Amino acid sequence: MPSERKMWVVSGLVAVLLAFELIASMLSHSVALLSDAAHVGTDLLAAIITLYAQRIAHKPSTKAMSFGYSRGTVVAAFVNGVSLILLSLIVSFETLLRFFHPVSINPIWMLAAALISFFVNATIVTTLYVGGTNLNIRSALVHFAGDAIVSLGVILSAVGIWLTHLDWLDPAISLLLVAIMMYTSWRIVREALLILMEGTPRLIDVDVVADHIRIMAGVVAVHDVHIWGVSDTEFAASLHVVVSADTRVAQTDLMLDEIEKILLAKFYIVHTSVQFECGENPLHQGFPHVRMGWHS
């Protein structure tokens, strides 16, 4: 099932689940179930944003957007993560109030809603997990996996209240679930921020990249190396390669082909810009470039 079609199915399931959980949380007076419903609400938003991002990501590049729109999926992941963190803070405040103003809980409604929520979210996670590799899909998957965990916590809370009649178990478990939500969301936000700030992808070591190029015949040094992610699956690099003084222009064409092949095969870098030089450029001195392998 294509990603876009998956997200349409997911969106429909989440909308129905959200309506049911909101009603159940009001009937049961459970703040844990309310936190679960709030999480489902952000998941519906996540599904809609993911759908939109997946669609624009396939738009061709233009003069104004020379790299295309693939980074839109990263922006969507960032928005999803931040929205969940903000909602977690709101639910935390409501949960803390319950410790000071306890409310009688109806565990039957609470348990029924949580069981349905768990099975729906488990189904969604399984659907998204198959072939869901980009950050946008993974951010949605994290939302629904978090929901499944939250629902499991609500089930435990409902059973505990049913057996012990200790209503404080509801806000206590709710706080634990909110902590899980915030942790998983922050991981997505951190990864999206790295891409948006054009940081070096986590799986790529700039020194290792330079070493692979520096050992090529005719290469004297490599410097001014910059590697960043256009998206979480599409990387770009620019670098300066110093060659020996007797290197011909035709030879640099062959070297460029070899460099592009190395970067693509070993580091998944699909956009490469290489500037060849025959000596150290004094204009680069004093600038914070990555300077590697200069021979004295």
Salt bridges, closest charged atoms under 4 A:
GLU4 OE2 - ARG55 NH2 2.33
ASP43 OD1 - HIS143 ND1 2.55
ASP147 OD1 - HIS39 ND1 2.92
GLU191 OE2 - ARG138 NH2 2.99
GLU198 OE2 - ARG71 NH1 3.86
ASP211 OD1 - ARG214 NH2 2.48
ASP224 OD1 - HIS226 NE2 2.72
ASP224 OD2 - HIS240 NE2 3.14
ASP224 OD1 - HIS289 ND1 2.62
ASP232 OD2 - ARG138 NH2 3.71
GLU234 OE2 - HIS271 NE2 2.58
GLU277 OE1 - HIS223 NE2 2.90
GLU277 OE2 - HIS240 ND1 2.70
GLU277 OE2 - HIS284 ND1 3.91
GLU280 OE2 - ARG291 NH2 2.42
